[in-house]
Amino acid sequence: MPTGFLLYKLLTLTVNALSFPVLRPRRRPAGAPSVSVLLPARNEAGNLPYTLPGLLRQGALEVLVLDDRSDDDTARIARALGAAVLPGQPLPDGWLGKPWACWQLAQQARGEVLIFTDADVFWEPGALDAILHELERTRADLLSVWPRQQTRSLGERLLVPLVDNVLLTLLPGPLTRLPLASLSAGNGQLMAFRRACYFRISGHRLVQGEVLEDVRFSERLKARGGRLALALGGDLMSVRMYRSYQESLHGFAKSLPEVHAQSRLVMAASWLLYLLTYTVPWFSRRRELAVLGLLERLLVNVRAGRTRPADLLEVLLTPLTPLAALPVYLLATRRRYRWKGREYQR
């Protein structure tokens, strides 16, 4: 099974390497729609001074920041940098924090295109023009973008690159263009909607109680006749999701049960498969499988544009990744979890 699994992933990676769109510098399309960039922010004082200035220079109709009842200087910093800040309302029953924050933002936005983005995403000059060009090229109702992952510490490098690996090796990108809802993906770090479609399908009310709201939104949009498109951020967008191994543990554990159908048995089988594929071959005679595992991670990094020397050396961590991920799986079995200072029950 590990050999077949790895060969499937390499085949999928080959397809995606040849076909997955990447944002590139473009001129803003003639007659481009007006854009509202919407940023939900809860305790983001550490990120906004670095990410918000680049976003404000993109030339959007408006940049709205929702201060989701932060305990720090999120609102003051956002205002000082020049963004319009909305005060967040109390979390209603049946809603999770991020969908509720996004829904509040959407109701105040004026643009024909609504772009939801996270506070830890870095926008380079021309990023918004590239997004609008890709929306026009694909005629999508929703374009979801994967910014390039920034990993600066060893703890980040152990787990964060799995984001690119999952995207590029498990689902062939061309299949997501089919109208089947099950063939969907989404990334809440950047989701650009055409306003008319967003409100036609009830906006974030559609996913108000979903932990994996980005993927579920993509699925339900397609199920209601919407068109989905995906892209990599390339040189125009990057993100630093987590700043330590400990932070990444809790971040990934939050959504892991949703990815595995809320089944502990499926999660256990998933972890065992990864252990047999990437770690065990180094202690057996199946060294060719071990080498293929390294090759896969190298090719994922190259396709994602993570080609600095430290990023390439990161490939050597591949046999350790399943071991480093074990605490994520264990945390994911808990019925209650905390995220952004709020406590939730699965």
Secondary structure in CASP SS format (residue, H / E / C, confidence):
PFRMAT SS
TARGET T0000
AUTHOR 0000-0000-0000
METHOD secondary structure of the structure
MODEL  1
M C 1.00
P H 1.00
T H 1.00
G H 1.00
F H 1.00
L H 1.00
L H 1.00
Y H 1.00
K H 1.00
L H 1.00
L H 1.00
T H 1.00
L H 1.00
T H 1.00
V H 1.00
N H 1.00
A H 1.00
L H 1.00
S H 1.00
F C 1.00
P C 1.00
V E 1.00
L C 1.00
R C 1.00
P C 1.00
R C 1.00
R C 1.00
R C 1.00
P C 1.00
A C 1.00
G C 1.00
A C 1.00
P C 1.00
S C 1.00
V E 1.00
S E 1.00
V E 1.00
L E 1.00
L E 1.00
P E 1.00
A E 1.00
R C 1.00
N C 1.00
E C 1.00
A C 1.00
G C 1.00
N C 1.00
L H 1.00
P H 1.00
Y H 1.00
T H 1.00
L H 1.00
P H 1.00
G H 1.00
L H 1.00
L H 1.00
R C 1.00
Q C 1.00
G C 1.00
A C 1.00
L C 1.00
E E 1.00
V E 1.00
L E 1.00
V E 1.00
L E 1.00
D E 1.00
D C 1.00
R C 1.00
S C 1.00
D C 1.00
D C 1.00
D C 1.00
T H 1.00
A H 1.00
R H 1.00
I H 1.00
A H 1.00
R H 1.00
A H 1.00
L H 1.00
G C 1.00
A C 1.00
A E 1.00
V E 1.00
L E 1.00
P E 1.00
G C 1.00
Q C 1.00
P C 1.00
L C 1.00
P C 1.00
D C 1.00
G C 1.00
W C 1.00
L C 1.00
G H 1.00
K H 1.00
P H 1.00
W H 1.00
A H 1.00
C H 1.00
W H 1.00
Q H 1.00
L H 1.00
A H 1.00
Q H 1.00
Q H 1.00
A C 1.00
R C 1.00
G C 1.00
E C 1.00
V E 1.00
L E 1.00
I E 1.00
F E 1.00
T E 1.00
D C 1.00
A C 1.00
D C 1.00
V E 1.00
F E 1.00
W E 1.00
E C 1.00
P C 1.00
G C 1.00
A H 1.00
L H 1.00
D H 1.00
A H 1.00
I H 1.00
L H 1.00
H H 1.00
E H 1.00
L H 1.00
E H 1.00
R H 1.00
T H 1.00
R C 1.00
A C 1.00
D C 1.00
L E 1.00
L E 1.00
S E 1.00
V E 1.00
W E 1.00
P C 1.00
R E 1.00
Q E 1.00
Q C 1.00
T C 1.00
R C 1.00
S C 1.00
L H 1.00
G H 1.00
E H 1.00
R H 1.00
L H 1.00
L H 1.00
V C 1.00
P C 1.00
L H 1.00
V H 1.00
D H 1.00
N H 1.00
V H 1.00
L H 1.00
L H 1.00
T H 1.00
L H 1.00
L C 1.00
P C 1.00
G H 1.00
P H 1.00
L H 1.00
T H 1.00
R H 1.00
L C 1.00
P C 1.00
L C 1.00
A C 1.00
S C 1.00
L C 1.00
S C 1.00
A C 1.00
G C 1.00
N C 1.00
G C 1.00
Q C 1.00
L E 1.00
M E 1.00
A E 1.00
F E 1.00
R E 1.00
R H 1.00
A H 1.00
C H 1.00
Y H 1.00
F H 1.00
R H 1.00
I C 1.00
S C 1.00
G H 1.00
H H 1.00
R H 1.00
L H 1.00
V H 1.00
Q C 1.00
G C 1.00
E C 1.00
V C 1.00
L C 1.00
E H 1.00
D H 1.00
V H 1.00
R H 1.00
F H 1.00
S H 1.00
E H 1.00
R H 1.00
L H 1.00
K H 1.00
A H 1.00
R C 1.00
G C 1.00
G C 1.00
R C 1.00
L E 1.00
A E 1.00
L E 1.00
A E 1.00
L E 1.00
G C 1.00
G C 1.00
D C 1.00
L C 1.00
M E 1.00
S E 1.00
V E 1.00
R C 1.00
M C 1.00
Y C 1.00
R C 1.00
S C 1.00
Y H 1.00
Q H 1.00
E H 1.00
S H 1.00
L H 1.00
H H 1.00
G H 1.00
F H 1.00
A H 1.00
K H 1.00
S H 1.00
L H 1.00
P H 1.00
E H 1.00
V H 1.00
H C 1.00
A C 1.00
Q C 1.00
S C 1.00
R H 1.00
L H 1.00
V H 1.00
M H 1.00
A H 1.00
A H 1.00
S H 1.00
W H 1.00
L H 1.00
L H 1.00
Y H 1.00
L H 1.00
L H 1.00
T H 1.00
Y H 1.00
T C 1.00
V H 1.00
P H 1.00
W H 1.00
F H 1.00
S C 1.00
R C 1.00
R C 1.00
R H 1.00
E H 1.00
L H 1.00
A H 1.00
V H 1.00
L H 1.00
G H 1.00
L H 1.00
L H 1.00
E H 1.00
R H 1.00
L H 1.00
L H 1.00
V H 1.00
N H 1.00
V H 1.00
R H 1.00
A C 1.00
G C 1.00
R C 1.00
T C 1.00
R C 1.00
P H 1.00
A H 1.00
D H 1.00
L H 1.00
L H 1.00
E H 1.00
V H 1.00
L H 1.00
L H 1.00
T H 1.00
P H 1.00
L H 1.00
T H 1.00
P H 1.00
L H 1.00
A H 1.00
A H 1.00
L H 1.00
P H 1.00
V H 1.00
Y H 1.00
L H 1.00
L H 1.00
A H 1.00
T C 1.00
R C 1.00
R C 1.00
R E 1.00
Y E 1.00
R E 1.00
W E 1.00
K C 1.00
G C 1.00
R E 1.00
E E 1.00
Y E 1.00
Q E 1.00
R C 1.00
END
